[in-house]
Amino acid sequence: MAVAVVAVIAIVGVIFATGMLSGDDKAPAETTPFNTSFMQGSFVGKVKLADGSQDYMKSYEDSEHKITYNISTVDDSESLMDIYYIQGVMNPEQRTINGNDWNIYFTQAVTGNQTASADNTMNIIICQSQGDKQGYLIYAIIEPKSDVNGTNIFGEAYTDYIEPLLESITLKQSSDVPKINEEFGLTESEFAQQMELIQQYKAGNTSALEG
C-alpha cells in the first residue's frame, strides 16, 4: 500500500532499500465523487477508479489532465513523512480545511533512473493528516505532459484541484488500519530502531544513517 506509493516517487532509499475553479467568472467545475471505507469526497474533473483492489489504498486517474490520485490510510502517517524527509521532502504548508489539519508537501520525481528534465519530471503533491490512531494520505502525481501547473502552493494544481478536493473530504475511522511497520516488512521494534536513526538524522546527526 504505502510502499507502492513510496516506490512511485522514488523514496525507498537509504534505510528501507465541491470545488470551484479559481476566478469569479468561472462556472462550477465538474466533479467526480468517490467513497471508500476510510475517506470520501469529490475530485475536480472527470476522474475514474484505476485500481481499487486494495481495501486501504485506491488509485484514480484524470486522463484529460494527466493526474493520478493515490489515496490511502495507515496507522502512523507522520513516520512515513519522516522517511520522506531524509529524501528531501520537507517544509510542508500547513492548512486546516473542512475541519481537518493537513500537511501539504510539494516534490518532484522522475521515472526510472533518468536524469531530470522538463520532459520526464513529475510534480507531486502529498497531503497528509494524522488523527489519534489513523493517518490519511493523498498523493497527486502530475505527469510531465499534464497541462496543469503543479509546482507550488500557488500553482494551478493546488488552487484548482487539490484545495477543492480537501474542502470536500470527510475522513472516516477504520478498523484494522494497516500498520506502517508491516508495510515495510519490519517488526515494531525493528521499525522503532530505524525511526530513532531518522530522528537523530533530523536533529543534525547526519552520520546516523551511514553504514
Salt bridges, closest charged atoms under 4 A:
GLU64 OE2 - HIS65 NE2 3.92
ASP82 OD1 - LYS202 NZ 2.77
GLU93 OE1 - ARG95 NH1 3.29
ASP147 OD1 - HIS65 ND1 3.03
